[in-house]
Amino acid sequence: MSKKEYMDLMEKFFDANQILEVCQGYTQADTPNIMILSNVLFELTKRYTDLYLSLVTNKDYREVEK
């Protein structure tokens, strides 16, 4: 994986974590809309799954494990 690919991956982690922080704040609202929160959490799950798959399929990572 190139340095740019690692930087892109870290940026995606940062973006996903930002969404998670927004969700955390949203749950503390006086009247949170659970349906909207559920949709955002579903999208966040997809993002983290994509990030996980990027790491698992990373050839550099698999070489370190050997």
C-alpha positions in Angstrom: 0.0 0.0 0.0 1.4 3.4 -1.0 1.8 6.3 1.4 -1.1 8.1 -0.4 -3.3 5.0 0.1 -2.5 4.9 3.8 -3.2 8.6 4.1 -6.5 8.2 2.3 -7.4 5.3 4.7 -6.6 7.4 7.7 -8.7 10.3 6.4 -11.6 7.9 6.0 -11.1 6.7 9.6 -11.1 10.3 10.7 -14.3 11.1 8.8 -16.0 8.0 10.2 -15.0 9.0 13.8 -16.3 12.5 13.2 -19.7 11.0 12.3 -19.5 8.9 15.4 -18.9 12.0 17.6 -21.9 13.8 16.0 -24.1 10.7 16.8 -22.9 10.8 20.4 -23.8 14.5 20.7 -27.1 13.8 19.0 -28.1 11.2 21.5 -27.8 13.8 24.2 -30.4 16.1 22.6 -33.6 16.7 24.4 -35.7 15.0 21.7 -33.5 12.9 19.4 -35.0 11.4 16.3 -34.2 7.7 16.6 -35.0 7.0 13.0 -32.5 9.5 11.7 -29.9 8.3 14.2 -30.5 4.7 13.1 -30.0 5.6 9.5 -26.7 7.4 10.3 -25.5 4.5 12.4 -26.3 2.1 9.6 -24.2 4.3 7.2 -21.4 4.4 9.8 -21.4 0.7 10.0 -21.0 0.4 6.2 -18.0 2.9 6.4 -16.2 1.0 9.1 -16.9 -2.3 7.3 -15.3 -0.9 4.1 -12.3 0.3 6.2 -11.9 -3.1 7.8 -12.0 -4.8 4.4 -9.4 -2.3 3.1 -7.1 -3.4 5.8 -7.8 -7.1 5.5 -7.1 -7.1 1.8 -4.0 -5.0 2.2 -1.0 -7.0 0.9 1.4 -5.1 3.1 -0.6 -6.0 6.2 -0.7 -9.7 5.3 3.1 -9.8 4.7 3.7 -8.5 8.2 1.5 -11.2 9.7 3.6 -14.0 8.2 
